[in-house]
């Protein structure tokens, strides 16, 4: 597995955000090995649910085993496939209370569009990896995440978040054993005009 999962302090922050949001339904884009999924599941009350989407079937299998070992299988529903293909399958259901985006950076703006469709006023949207060790602010910055188009995708995310009137947004820098990066936090304040 690539060493790109959230750090323990970031996982605990996700758990606390879930608790602060009073989340009963959480959507996660990018399961990887299930570490962040487990933290999110821990934030839920009895009967709560995390729906998590992972592109790579191999990673999804590792995540399934990790989630079971953590005793969280009853709180987690896994979907395998490209998020932009899977998201239409869950549209129209009960809105999510928290949405965590930690997937391919090139599609972050599209994921925000989907997050708005699947949310309600009061939903908290969290996007990981939005600082990239400062590369995001450097016009000549190299790809900090080793993902072609990732830097451009996160810059588009900032533009998208800044234009969306139905969101109140800020960015929090994080420091861990992986260096420094950050989370974008966006609170849905009203139904977007397109939703």
C-alpha positions, 0 to 999 in steps of 0.5 A, a space after each residue: 500500500 502506498 504511504 498516503 493514509 492520514 496520520 493518527 492525529 489527523 484520524 483523531 481530528 476526523 473522529 472529533 469532527 464527526 462527533 462535533 457535527 453529530 454525524 449519523 451518515 458519513 461519506 468517504 471518497 478514498 478508503 485506501 486501507 480503511 484507517 480514516 474509515 475506522 476513525 470516522 466510524 468511531 465518531 458515529 452513534 449506534 445505527 450510524 453509517 459510513 459509506 466509503 468508496 475505493 477505486 482499487 479493489 486490492 486496497 478495498 480488500 485490505 480495508 475490509 480486513 482492517 475495518 473488521 479487525 477494528 470491529 467496525 464492519 457493522 458501521 461501514 458500507 464499502 463501494 468499489 469503483 471510480 467515485 464519479 461512477 459510484 456517486 450517482 448510485 447513491 444520489 437521491 438517498 438521505 443526505 450525509 452529515 459529513 463528507 470526507 474527500 481524500 481521493 484523486 486530487 484532479 477530481 476534487 472540484 467534481 467531488 465538491 459538486 457531488 458533495 453538495 448534491 448529497 448534503 443538507 444545510 449543516 453538512 460538513 465537507 472535509 477535503 484532505 491534502 490541500 496545502 502540499 507542503 506549501 506547493 499550492 502557493 508556489 506557481 512553480 511548485 512540483 507535484 507534492 502528492 506524486 499525482 499528475 494533475 493533483 496540484 492543478 486539481 487542488 487549485 481548482 478546488 480553491 477556486 470552486 470553494 471560493 465561488 460557492 455561496 452555499 459554503 463557509 470555508 476555511 483551511 487548516 494546516 496540519 503537521 505530522 510524520 508526513 510533513 505538512 499539508 492540510 484540510 479544507 473545511 466547508 460547512 454547507 449553509 444553504 441548499 445550492 442553487 444547482 441542488 
